[in-house]
C-alpha cells in the first residue's frame, strides 16, 4: 500500500496473516497513529525517527514490522539479528513480553540482557543464536567486551526512549554501540521529546530518517481526574495528608511517585507503619526485588507502590485507580507520564498531586504543558480540620476527666464537711441519735 494513502486498518499495513492473528488475539482492533505511520515505513526498510511517548502503542509500532523483517532468515551463534536498546530493565522486560505476544505465531528467538539478571541463561541463548536481543546499553557493552556477542549481523536497531537515555547519561554508550553495528543496518529511534543531543545522534547515525510525530499525550486521558492539594506545613503534614487521602479515597491500587530514591524508601516505611500494604520501587534495588515487587503489584498482593520515575517509567499496569505525585515532578513531561499510568483502557482514574509552596513554579510549568489549570482542592485544610476536631475531642475528654475529678473531690470535701457539721452539731446539741426531725436531712 502506498505510504501516502494511510489506512486505518491493521490489515492494510502490509503485515502477514500470522502477525495479524497475534494482533487480533492481543485484542487490538485498530492501529494507533504511531503504528499507522511507522509500520509501513519500517517494512519498506526506511529509517524512522518517531517522536512518541509511552502509551501511544509505539512498542507494537516497531515490534510488528521487526517480526516481519526477521521472519525470513536464521540466527547464527552469538550474532543477534536485531537489537532493541531500552533505558531501564523494566522497559526491556516489558518489550520482551510484548515481543512474545506479537511473535507467538513465529519461531523467533529472543534474549534479554539487563542488569541484575543472571548471565548464564541468556548466554546459553546467545550461544545458540537469537533473532532479537533486547538490552540496556551498559549490560550490552559489558557482554560485548567479554566477547560473548558479536554485533556484525544486526539488521535492525531500535533505540527506544532516547531522551530518557540522555537523562540517564547513556548517550556515549549508545554511540559506542552504534559504531559497532554494520553501516547498512536499518535504524528506528523513538523519543518523547527531541533535545539537541538526541537530534545530533539521529543526524549522525541515521540515513534520511522519516520523521514521525504523534500528538504528545499533552492531554491526559479524559478518564483521569486531576487534582492538586497545597501543603503549607512541613514533611509530616505532607505524609499525613497522603495517608488521609489514601484512606479517604477509594484506592484500589496506586503508585505514589517521589522525586528522590531516599524519599521512596522513607515514605514506603511510613506507609507500612500506618498499616498500608505498600512496597518501594527504585533504581538502587536489586533486579530480582524489582521484578518481584512489580509482579506482586500487578496481581494485587501489594496495593501501593512507592516509586521513582526511572523505575516506573512506561509501566503498563491496567486498571490502576490512583496516581499520587507525592512530589511535584520537576519535569513537566514526567507529570504526563506519571498520570498516564491511570485511567487506561477507558477506566476511571485519579491523579492527585501534593504541592508545597516551593513547588509553585513546577506546577505552573505543568499547567502550561497540559494547557489548563489544575483543580485545587482544600483537602489539606480538611485534613487539618480533622486534626483540629480530634484535638478538640481529646481536649474535651481531658476536660471531662478533670471535671469528674473535681466533682469527685468537691463531693468528698462536701461529704466530709457535712459529717463534721453533723458531728459538731451532735457535740453542740448533745443529742446523740436523738436529733429532732426538723434538723435531720
Ligand atoms: P506502548 O506505548 O507501546 O507502551 O503501549 C501502550 C499500551 O497500548 C500497551 O498496553 C499496549 O498493549 C496497548 N496497545 C498497543 N497497540 C494497541 C492498539 N492498536 N490497540 C489497543 N491497544 C494497544
Boltz pocket constraint, residues with backbone or C-beta under 6 A from the ligand:
constraints:
  - pocket:
      binder: B
      contacts: [[A, 27], [A, 28], [A, 29], [A, 30], [A, 31], [A, 32], [A, 35], [A, 53], [A, 54], [A, 55], [A, 56], [A, 57], [A, 58], [A, 59], [A, 60], [A, 314], [A, 316]]
      max_distance: 6.0
